[in-house]
Amino acid sequence: MTEKTQGLIEKFAENYSVEPSKLMITLKATAFKVSTGEISNEQMMALLVVADQYGLNPFTKEIYAFPDKRNGIIPVVGVDGWSRIINSNPYFDGIEFTQSESLVAYPDGGSKSCPEWIECIIYRKDRTHPIKIREYLDEVFRPPIHQTGNNGGYVINTPWQTHTKRMLRWKAMIQCARIAFGFAGIYDIDEAERIIESNNQNQSSKPSIDIDLSDSSSELNGDFNESESIDAEFVEVKNIENDYASGSQNTAGTNQNGHSFIDQLINFAKENNSWDTTLDNLKERYSGETLELAEKNY
């Protein structure tokens, strides 16, 4: 096992008072949404890296993951997890919601009436103007699931039918948080399900997080062999800061264009015109040559 890999495992084991030898086995059994098959050590390490990056607890489901069909992962942050990373940001200075007066009711027989849109407003201590994001119901709503069983057809209501207003409010909060604080590479459960559906329809799609830990895979398998256990963005699995500053392209989690996790944040900032916010996010995590290179690349 490489020193960096072992260090991350020991860090999580110490934080949550778990024996390092049992950490991977325990999380494989609890932190992945999977009905069949086994979770690889590489997939588990990818999830630990994302959890460490955002300070999320995989034991309490603040973060978990779906394995995809090509041995990658789709990291999912629960509502409690999104709340944690928003409230723990030192620049966070409050949140508000507003909604339309008009209500919309879908004719599916199960959905509740809901505002046409909900707007989330996040205040930052270092900004004169707040960040406002409005989410419209018709763009995010998901209809009930229709299935066919031995006794004929039946309908499964999702949270979009039982808690329509709450779901729209969460979507607004998450999208606003992404713009306000530059969060990237993590998804809510609704987005993850859509990614999985898309991947199922397109078997040739690349994994959500590409994993290549060839330098440590055999050692990981040796240490934990007793365990029975739309395309998305890529997440750096090794030491992000050192690899980025050195310009290394042979790092696990790097996509075909050589973009690291920091490059994702830069691209996100360009697409959403949110460089100031993203720069603050980078300053909280990096310094020196890494930060200078990030600013230069923007």
C-alpha positions as CSV (number, residue, x, y, z in Angstrom):
1,M,0.0,0.0,0.0
2,T,1.4,3.4,-0.9
3,E,2.2,5.9,1.9
4,K,-0.5,8.4,0.7
5,T,-3.2,5.7,0.5
6,Q,-2.3,4.3,4.0
7,G,-2.3,7.9,5.4
8,L,-5.8,8.6,4.2
9,I,-7.1,5.3,5.6
10,E,-5.4,6.0,9.0
11,K,-6.8,9.5,9.0
12,F,-10.4,8.3,8.6
13,A,-9.9,5.5,11.1
14,E,-8.6,7.9,13.7
15,N,-11.3,10.5,13.1
16,Y,-14.1,7.9,13.6
17,S,-12.4,5.6,16.1
18,V,-12.3,2.6,13.7
19,E,-9.5,0.1,13.3
20,P,-7.7,0.8,10.0
21,S,-7.9,-2.9,9.1
22,K,-11.7,-2.8,9.4
23,L,-12.4,0.7,7.9
24,M,-12.5,-0.4,4.2
25,I,-14.6,-3.5,4.9
26,T,-17.1,-1.5,6.9
27,L,-17.5,1.3,4.4
28,K,-17.7,-1.0,1.5
29,A,-20.7,-2.6,3.2
30,T,-22.4,0.7,4.2
31,A,-21.3,3.6,2.0
32,F,-22.3,2.2,-1.4
33,K,-25.7,1.8,-2.9
34,V,-25.3,-1.6,-4.6
35,S,-27.5,-4.7,-4.8
36,T,-25.1,-7.0,-6.6
37,G,-21.4,-7.3,-7.1
38,E,-18.4,-6.2,-5.0
39,I,-16.9,-2.7,-4.4
40,S,-13.3,-2.5,-5.3
41,N,-10.6,-0.9,-3.1
42,E,-10.1,1.7,-5.8
43,Q,-13.7,2.7,-5.7
44,M,-13.6,2.9,-2.0
45,M,-10.5,5.1,-2.0
46,A,-12.1,7.4,-4.5
47,L,-15.0,8.0,-2.2
48,L,-12.7,8.6,0.8
49,V,-10.8,11.2,-1.2
50,V,-14.0,13.1,-2.0
51,A,-15.2,12.7,1.6
52,D,-11.9,14.1,2.9
53,Q,-11.9,17.0,0.4
54,Y,-15.3,18.2,1.7
55,G,-15.1,17.1,5.3
56,L,-18.0,14.7,5.1
57,N,-18.8,11.7,7.2
58,P,-19.5,8.5,5.2
59,F,-20.7,6.7,8.3
60,T,-23.7,9.0,8.7
61,K,-24.6,9.1,5.0
62,E,-23.5,12.7,4.6
63,I,-21.7,11.2,1.5
64,Y,-22.1,7.8,-0.2
65,A,-21.8,6.5,-3.7
66,F,-23.2,4.5,-6.5
67,P,-20.7,2.3,-8.5
68,D,-21.0,2.7,-12.2
69,K,-20.7,0.1,-14.9
70,R,-17.0,0.8,-15.6
71,N,-15.6,0.6,-12.1
72,G,-16.0,4.3,-11.4
73,I,-18.2,5.9,-8.7
74,I,-20.9,8.6,-8.6
75,P,-20.3,10.4,-5.2
76,V,-23.7,11.5,-3.7
77,V,-24.0,14.0,-0.9
78,G,-27.2,13.8,1.1
79,V,-29.1,16.9,2.2
80,D,-27.4,16.8,5.6
81,G,-24.0,16.7,3.9
82,W,-24.9,19.7,1.7
83,S,-26.0,21.6,4.8
84,R,-22.7,20.8,6.5
85,I,-20.5,22.0,3.8
86,I,-22.6,25.2,3.4
87,N,-22.7,26.0,7.1
88,S,-19.0,25.1,7.7
89,N,-17.8,27.5,5.0
90,P,-16.2,30.5,6.8
91,Y,-17.7,33.0,4.3
92,F,-21.3,31.7,4.7
93,D,-23.5,34.5,6.1
94,G,-27.0,33.2,5.8
95,I,-29.6,31.7,3.5
96,E,-33.1,32.7,2.4
97,F,-35.8,31.2,0.2
98,T,-38.5,32.9,-1.8
99,Q,-41.1,31.3,-4.0
100,S,-43.7,32.1,-6.7
101,E,-47.2,32.9,-5.7
102,S,-48.6,30.7,-8.4
103,L,-48.9,26.9,-7.8
104,V,-48.4,24.1,-10.2
105,A,-50.0,20.6,-10.0
106,Y,-49.0,17.8,-12.3
107,P,-51.8,15.5,-13.5
108,D,-50.1,12.3,-12.4
109,G,-52.6,11.6,-9.6
110,G,-50.0,11.7,-6.8
111,S,-47.9,14.9,-6.9
112,K,-48.8,17.7,-4.5
113,S,-49.3,21.3,-5.7
114,C,-46.0,23.2,-5.6
115,P,-44.8,26.8,-6.4
116,E,-43.8,27.2,-10.0
117,W,-40.3,28.2,-8.8
118,I,-38.3,28.5,-5.6
119,E,-35.4,30.9,-5.3
120,C,-32.4,30.4,-2.9
121,I,-30.4,33.3,-1.7
122,I,-27.0,32.8,-0.1
123,Y,-25.1,35.6,1.6
124,R,-21.3,35.7,1.8
125,K,-19.4,37.8,4.3
126,D,-17.0,38.9,1.6
127,R,-19.6,39.9,-1.0
128,T,-21.6,43.0,-1.4
129,H,-24.4,41.2,-3.3
130,P,-25.9,37.8,-2.5
131,I,-26.0,34.9,-4.8
132,K,-29.5,34.1,-6.1
133,I,-30.5,31.0,-8.0
134,R,-34.0,30.2,-9.1
135,E,-35.1,26.6,-9.8
136,Y,-38.2,26.0,-11.9
137,L,-40.4,22.9,-11.1
138,D,-40.9,22.0,-14.8
139,E,-37.1,21.6,-15.3
140,V,-36.4,19.3,-12.4
141,F,-39.6,17.5,-11.6
142,R,-39.6,13.7,-12.0
143,P,-42.8,11.8,-12.7
144,P,-43.8,8.6,-10.7
145,I,-42.2,5.3,-11.8
146,H,-44.4,2.9,-13.8
147,Q,-43.6,-0.8,-13.4
148,T,-45.2,-4.0,-14.5
149,G,-45.4,-7.0,-12.2
150,N,-47.0,-10.4,-12.1
151,N,-50.4,-8.8,-11.3
152,G,-50.1,-6.1,-13.9
153,G,-49.0,-2.5,-13.9
154,Y,-48.4,-0.4,-10.8
155,V,-47.0,3.0,-9.9
156,I,-44.2,3.9,-7.5
157,N,-44.4,7.4,-6.1
158,T,-41.0,9.1,-5.5
159,P,-40.2,12.0,-3.2
160,W,-41.2,14.3,-6.1
161,Q,-44.8,13.1,-5.5
162,T,-44.8,12.9,-1.7
163,H,-42.6,16.0,-0.9
164,T,-42.8,18.1,-4.0
165,K,-42.1,21.5,-2.4
166,R,-39.3,20.2,-0.2
167,M,-37.5,18.6,-3.2
168,L,-37.7,21.8,-5.2
169,R,-36.4,23.8,-2.2
170,W,-33.4,21.4,-1.9
171,K,-32.6,21.6,-5.6
172,A,-32.5,25.4,-5.3
173,M,-30.3,25.3,-2.3
174,I,-27.8,22.9,-3.8
175,Q,-27.5,24.8,-7.1
176,C,-27.1,28.1,-5.3
177,A,-24.4,26.5,-3.0
178,R,-22.5,25.4,-6.1
179,I,-22.4,28.9,-7.5
180,A,-21.7,30.6,-4.1
181,F,-18.9,28.3,-3.0
182,G,-17.6,26.6,-6.1
183,F,-18.5,23.0,-5.1
184,A,-17.7,20.6,-7.9
185,G,-17.6,16.8,-8.4
186,I,-20.4,15.9,-6.0
187,Y,-24.1,15.2,-6.7
188,D,-27.4,15.0,-5.0
189,I,-29.4,11.7,-5.1
190,D,-31.7,13.0,-7.8
191,E,-28.8,13.9,-10.1
192,A,-27.1,10.5,-9.4
193,E,-30.2,8.6,-10.4
194,R,-30.4,10.6,-13.6
195,I,-26.7,9.8,-14.3
196,I,-27.3,6.1,-13.7
197,E,-30.3,6.1,-16.0
198,S,-28.3,7.9,-18.7
199,N,-25.4,5.4,-18.4
200,N,-27.8,2.5,-18.6
201,Q,-29.1,3.9,-21.9
202,N,-25.6,4.4,-23.2
203,Q,-23.4,1.5,-22.3
204,S,-20.3,3.1,-24.0
205,S,-20.2,6.1,-21.6
206,K,-17.1,6.6,-19.5
207,P,-17.3,6.2,-15.7
208,S,-18.4,9.1,-13.6
209,I,-15.1,9.1,-11.8
210,D,-12.4,7.3,-13.6
211,I,-10.1,5.3,-11.3
212,D,-6.6,4.2,-12.1
213,L,-4.6,3.3,-9.0
214,S,-2.3,0.9,-10.8
215,D,0.6,1.8,-8.5
216,S,-1.2,0.7,-5.4
217,S,-3.9,-1.6,-6.6
218,S,-2.1,-4.9,-6.0
219,E,-1.0,-3.8,-2.5
220,L,-4.6,-2.7,-1.7
221,N,-6.0,-6.0,-2.8
222,G,-3.4,-7.8,-0.7
223,D,-4.3,-5.9,2.4
224,F,-8.0,-6.1,2.1
225,N,-8.6,-9.3,0.1
226,E,-10.6,-10.8,3.0
227,S,-13.4,-8.3,2.3
228,E,-16.6,-9.9,0.8
229,S,-18.3,-7.3,0.2
230,I,-25.2,12.6,-19.0
231,D,-21.2,11.8,-18.0
232,A,-20.1,13.2,-14.7
233,E,-17.0,15.1,-13.5
234,F,-13.7,13.5,-12.5
235,V,-12.1,13.7,-9.1
236,E,-8.4,13.5,-8.3
237,V,-7.6,10.5,-6.2
238,K,-4.0,11.2,-5.3
239,N,-2.5,14.2,-3.5
240,I,-4.3,16.9,-5.5
241,E,-2.1,19.8,-4.5
242,N,1.3,18.2,-5.1
243,D,0.3,16.6,-8.5
244,Y,-1.3,19.8,-9.7
245,A,1.7,22.0,-8.8
246,S,4.1,19.5,-10.4
247,G,2.0,19.3,-13.6
248,S,1.8,15.5,-13.3
249,Q,-0.7,13.9,-15.7
250,N,-0.2,10.3,-14.5
251,T,-2.6,10.6,-11.6
252,A,-5.6,8.5,-10.7
253,G,-8.9,10.3,-11.3
254,T,-7.5,12.4,-14.1
255,N,-9.7,12.5,-17.2
256,Q,-8.6,12.1,-20.8
257,N,-7.9,15.8,-21.1
258,G,-5.6,15.8,-18.1
259,H,-7.9,17.9,-16.0
260,S,-7.4,17.6,-12.2
261,F,-9.9,18.4,-9.5
262,I,-8.6,22.0,-9.4
263,D,-9.1,22.3,-13.2
264,Q,-12.7,21.3,-12.6
265,L,-13.2,24.2,-10.3
266,I,-11.5,26.6,-12.8
267,N,-13.8,25.3,-15.6
268,F,-16.8,25.6,-13.4
269,A,-15.9,29.2,-12.6
270,K,-15.5,30.0,-16.3
271,E,-18.8,28.5,-17.2
272,N,-20.7,30.2,-14.4
273,N,-18.7,33.5,-14.2
274,S,-17.9,32.9,-10.6
275,W,-14.1,33.1,-10.4
276,D,-14.0,35.3,-7.3
277,T,-16.0,32.8,-5.4
278,T,-14.0,29.9,-6.7
279,L,-10.7,31.6,-5.9
280,D,-11.8,32.1,-2.3
281,N,-12.6,28.4,-2.2
282,L,-9.1,27.5,-3.6
283,K,-7.4,29.8,-1.1
284,E,-9.1,27.9,1.7
285,R,-7.4,24.7,0.5
286,Y,-4.2,25.6,-1.3
287,S,-1.3,28.0,-1.2
288,G,2.0,28.7,-2.8
289,E,2.8,27.3,-6.2
290,T,-0.5,25.4,-6.5
291,L,-2.6,28.5,-6.0
292,E,-0.4,30.6,-8.3
293,L,-0.8,28.0,-11.1
294,A,-4.5,27.9,-10.6
295,E,-4.8,31.6,-11.0
296,K,-2.6,31.6,-14.0
297,N,-4.6,28.8,-15.7
298,Y,-7.8,30.8,-15.2
